[in-house]
Amino acid sequence: VVTATTASPTNPNGSINVSANGALIGFCTEGSNAADFTWTNLTLDFSANNGVNAINYSGASDTFSSAQSGRSVTCTPSSIGSVGTAMTLTAFR
């Protein structure tokens, strides 16, 4: 298992290696505004709001038959609140 975590006031992004026949999962959170999320280089699986304090979150994933070296991923919320955003990526094989 390989993990990379990043925080950003706007659009968190990071790079991670994924083994052949592996999977990559991303989770992103944003606070203070209602937000939809767009992912670059991962497929959106869900976006939701917890209903309290306008904390929004999203998950995305993909599987790969060939190894991915330094796969760059970005999570982009439709709006940014005062709390900012954070993203974590985890690769499995």
Number of C-alpha atoms within 10 A of each C-alpha: 11 13 15 15 17 15 16 13 13 18 22 21 21 17 16 18 19 24 19 14 13 18 18 24 18 25 20 26 24 31 20 17 19 18 23 17 21 18 21 13 14 20 15 18 14 13 18 15 18 9 9 8 10 15 18 23 23 23 22 22 19 15 18 14 11 11 14 16 11 11 14 14 19 18 28 20 26 13 16 18 17 11 15 19 24 21 24 20 22 18 20 16 13
